[in-house]
Amino acid sequence: MEDFKSICVTEGIKKVDVIKNPTSFPMIGKGAQGAVFKISSDKCVKICAKPEYAVIEGNVLKIAQVSPAIPRLYEVGQNYIIMEYLEGPTLFQYLESGGVLSEKLIRQILFVLKEMKRLKFSRLDADLRHIIVTKEEELKVIDHYSSYTRIRNRPELIFKGLKKLGLLPLFLKELKEMDPESYMEWKDL
């Protein structure tokens, strides 16, 4: 069995740089703290540029395991996190390629936001690129490094993404009916 621990990443300008990957594990994404590789049909590993990144995000994932909107956590190591591999497009990709912003999907976005609040995240928001639409058409939020450190009490990034896709007016119209209280709080974002 190949060892993902031989993969090496380092901090880059906006995203990490993969210095070495002697494995056949494909990279499925990378960000400011680490790069993610698919290691089996149901697991992936995030290799972090610094050990503290793995500790911080691993702790958030441990706390948040009670939520169906968070990927399953399997292991946290010195500079890595093994978690559930999520098959599916990001919410941005899904909507950009013609996926419908249905009532069901809007309810799921609201559920995700309420879950973040229930989990006492200080960042009650996520970029549409960090929300995965699974095969079961459920939403799962990834990239939790700053969930307890960055303060954002309104869904600014979600609204920014929906606006970019031209879907914010539809979202707000439906939100007004579904959750008037949230609508009043967020309508001016």
N, C-alpha and C positions, 0 to 999 in steps of 0.2 A: 504494500500500500504506500502510495506517495505521501510525503510529509509536507503539509501546508506550512509548517514552521520554517521551511527553507525559503519561503517567499519573503522578500525584503522591500519595505517601502520607506520613503523619507518624505519630510515635509517639502512641499513645493510652494509656488507662489499663491495660487488659489486652491489647488487640489494637490494631493500627495503625488509623488512620482514613484512608480514601481521600478526599483533598482534591479531586482532579480526575481524571476519566477521560473525555476527549473522544473516545475510541475506541469502537468497537462490541465490543471484546473483553470477554467476560463474566468477572466475577470468580468464581472457583471456590472460594476460601477465603481466610482471613486469620488471622494469628496475631500474636505479639508483635513479630516482626522485620519482617514484610512481608505483602503481599497477592499472591495468585496469580491470573493471568488466562490463559485459554485463547487462544492466538494462532493455532493451526492444529489440524488434526485429530490431529496427533501431538506438538505442542509447547505448552508453557506457559511463562510468564515470572513469576518472583517479583520484584516491585518492593519493594526494601527501604527502610525508613525512614531508615537511615544507611548510608553506603558500606561501613563496616567490617563490617556484617552480611553483605553480599554477598561480601566477601572471605573471611570466616571460613567461611561455609557453602559457598561455591564451592571452597575448598581441601579441605574434607572430601569433597565430591562428586568432586573430581579424584582424590584418593587412593583412594576407594571404587569407582571405575569397574570394577575387576576383579570386583566382586560382582554376581550376577544379582538380588540383593535390593535394589539401589539403582537409582533412575531414571538413565537416560542423561543426561549433561551435554553441552550443546552450546556454551554461551558464558557467560562471566562478564564483566559490564561494571561500570561505576562504582557503580551502585546496583541492579543486576539480575542475575538468573541465568536463562538459558534452559535448560530441561530437558525431558525426555520427559513428555508428557501421559499420565497413567494413567487409563484408562477403567475405572470400577468403584466400588463402594461401599467405605467404610472397613471394617475388620474389625468394628468395633463395630456399624455399620449392618447389615452382612451377618448377623451373629449375632442382632442384635435383631429383624430382620425374618424370622427363622425359618431362616436358614442353619444347617446342621448342623456341629457341632464334631466332625468326623469324624477318624478316625485319620490320614488324609492331611493334613488341616488342622493337626492337632497336630504332625505331623512337620514341616510347613512353618514353624510357629511356632518349633520347636526349631532348624530350619535357620537362620532369621533371627537368632535369639539367638547361635548359634555363628558366624555370619558376622560379627556385630558384634565378637565376641571375636577372630576371625581378623584383622579389620581394625584391631585394637588400639584400638577405641573405649573411652573411659573410661566412657561411658554405655551399659551393656549392657541396655538397656530401651527401650521405646517405648510411648506411649499407643496404645490400640486405634484411636483416631481418626487416628493417623499411620501406620497400616498399611493399604495399599490391596489389595483382592482384585481382581486383573485378570480380564479376560474369559477368560484361560487358566487361571483359578483358581490363580494363583501370587500370593505375597505380596511386596509391595514397600514398603520403609520410606521415608517422606518426613520432612522437617523435621529437618535434620541440623546445625543451628546449634550445639548444645551437645554433639555427639557426642564431641568430644575435650576438652571443658572441664568438663562436669558429671560428677561421679563417682557412678555407681550400678552396682554390680557384681552386682545381682540384679534379676530382672524384676518389680519392685514394681508398676509401672503396668499391665503386662499382667495380672498377678494381680488387681489392683484392678478392672480392667475386666471380667475373667471373673467375679469375685465379684459385681459389680453385676448381671451378666446371669444369675446363678445357675448358671454353668457351671464354676466352679472345682473342685468335687468331681469332676466327670467328667474334667476336664483332669488333675487330680492322679492319679486312678485309672489313666488311660492312660499318664501320664508314668512312673509307678512301674514299669510293664511295659516301656516303650520305652527309658527312660534312668534306671535306678535311681540312678546317681550324681547326676544333676541333681535327681532327686526328693528325695534325702536333703538336698541343699544348699538346696532351695527350699521344702520342705514346710511350714515354719513361717512363711512370709511372710504 
